[in-house]
């Protein structure tokens, strides 16, 4: 494994001046990267193997729900957690989408992914659970966010729009996030998890996770696409109608071999983290 080139650090310095600067890298109206799609299609058959290539995602899933609940509980605009509508973008094989659809306070889950292979795996796995076959409970679509019709009314929008382990695989993250914003209803939350771009994350995710321990397949991550928390914060601070009155939450998380994922305050400065932003009511 070769350490990141100094030219990459030059890019980091430029990007640190504001996440909105990433807009200049946009070359397409679509967020779909064929190389990324091909990579995840190749992993589709092992998506639901708890000891396979998606093992870390299975282990992280409970923390996703904990973080969403903590966002909903924030004052002064804590929201009802009954009859929630979810849009899971980049759903993969459906680890989060299925678990969200089974919750008693969920009304519906729409889950999308541009990788046909993983969507087929998700649909096949969902057929094993009668609850998930109830009309309107869970719908999988082989689409990118740009392919969905933009909601025109609040009732067509979602209480939770989730992007778990997605933005670090997107070449134009600011453009992609901008496409996601209209799908969040007033008072709803955009929830994501990603990885900070630091020397620590390069060591842990590229060297240790991919090359040494084989926790994830080689080539899963591209360190140059990692996004720091302050860049996300700058992007959303530039948007009108987001994050007012404490409607923003960030929390780091770390994987401990033999123990699992643990929430770690301040971990967003050097590794994996959750980021939540509320659309102003």
Secondary structure, DSSP 8 states (H G I E B T S, - for coil): -----HHHHHHHHHHTT-GGGGGGG---S----HHHHHHHHHTGGGTT-TTSTTHHHHHHHHHHHHHHHHHHT-SSS----SSEEEEEET-TTSHHHHHHHTSTTEEEEEEE-S-HHHHHHHHHHHTT-GGGGSTTTEEEE---GGGS----SGGGSEEEEEEET-GGG-SSHHHHHHHHHTTEEEEEEEEEEEE--SHHHIIIIIIIIIIIS-SS-TTS--GGG---HHHHHHHHHTSTTBSGGG-EEEEEEEEETTTEEEEETTGGGTSEEEEEEEB--
